[in-house]
Amino acid sequence: MDVTIYEVAQRAGVSIATVSRALRGTGPVAARTREKVLKAVEELNFTPSHLGVSLAEGRHAANGIVFPDLAGPYYTEVLLGYEEVASELGRSVVILSTKGRSRVNDLVKDLAGRVDGMLIFGHTVPEPLVAELVLLRMRLVFISRDPLTGADTLRSENRASAGALAEHLAGHGYERFAFLGAPMASQDDVDERWQGVRAVLGGAIEAVDTRHYTVECGFEAARGLLKGRRRPEAIICSDDEVALGALLAAEELGLSVPGDLAVTGWDDIMAARHARPALTTVRQPMRELGARAARALDELITGARHLPRHQSLPTELVIRSSCGHHPETSPNPDRRAGDPFRPR
């Protein structure tokens, strides 16, 4: 990794703001202090970057958002929640989508140099750069990842709700299951969902890679799966878009849902409620995630709070007709299964 302004400050025994002033000549720096800074720069072979000096000076009035993609209802809802609060706080928002982009590190560094803090989704930013941003004391809030030293994190509860969903399906007597989701990564929300259903279903469920969380990828993965000799009796999908694709695949193949196949999703987007059949899913507070992230980042930027905070928001299993009903189940197509699941 390249030498950072933070390392120069440590070598010279000064603050990163002093390093910035010494290199830019933007403020009073004692001659002896300037000499120590320049010596550290030479010893470390440091090349000043826009990111480092901008963070040191901290002169911005905007927040940055880094998402892997901006398409789809999940990201739209999170962004709406974020921007509503940011607007109330008088902050502008600069959005970076990394989908299809090369030189992600350079793009993120450039954004970091132009904003006071950043919201980052999951593992969109490479871990070495995350570590550098933390060292530079960048104000950071992450959505959908485990707690991280030096940054706020927010996520929705996954495992308990996934386990409850699996138990509900097992209660219908289904014996062969598939989980449709993009490649699972450590500390990822989808991996948490997979762990939750596997803890209940064990070897009765297999994971199927969909590459992306889209209707198209869900359709392709489900169609290939359902053409097999031993097709699953129930498909648990990583999100509602993948599940909608699975419903389309079943329809193309002449399979009845839930008569021949149960299908479930995650998120509870509007399309899930109006699908035919209506989609059983797990409702997560997408807009609230964005709103809380904006408030958390503002607290870090303004100094209202200095210590990182890690929040987990409750989710809720919503039973609809795509998974079938027990005879005694209420005919209400939007029946909620019990109380919302609270974070442990």
Salt bridges, closest charged atoms under 4 A:
GLU43 OE1 - ARG11 NH1 2.72
GLU57 OE1 - ARG24 NH1 3.22
GLU57 OE1 - ARG59 NH2 2.72
ASP69 OD2 - LYS99 NZ 3.50
GLU77 OE1 - ARG287 NE 3.14
GLU84 OE2 - ARG287 NH1 3.32
ASP106 OD2 - ARG103 NE 3.25
ASP110 OD2 - ARG114 NE 3.15
ASP116 OD2 - ARG91 NH1 3.35
GLU127 OE2 - HIS123 ND1 3.25
GLU127 OE2 - ARG145 NH1 3.17
GLU132 OE1 - LYS109 NZ 3.71
ASP146 OD1 - ARG155 NH1 2.20
ASP152 OD2 - ARG305 NH2 2.76
ASP189 OD1 - ARG155 NH2 2.71
GLU192 OE2 - ARG159 NE 3.41
GLU220 OE1 - ARG211 NH2 3.09
GLU233 OE2 - ARG176 NH1 3.75
GLU252 OE2 - ARG223 NH1 3.43
ASP268 OD1 - ARG273 NE 3.48
ASP268 OD2 - ARG283 NE 2.50
ASP268 OD1 - ARG320 NH2 3.05
GLU288 OE2 - ARG292 NE 2.91
ASP298 OD1 - ARG91 NE 2.86
GLU299 OE1 - ARG305 NE 2.77
GLU299 OE1 - ARG309 NH2 3.16
GLU316 OE1 - ARG283 NH1 3.72
GLU316 OE2 - ARG336 NE 2.99
ASP334 OD1 - ARG283 NH2 4.00
ASP334 OD1 - ARG320 NH2 3.16
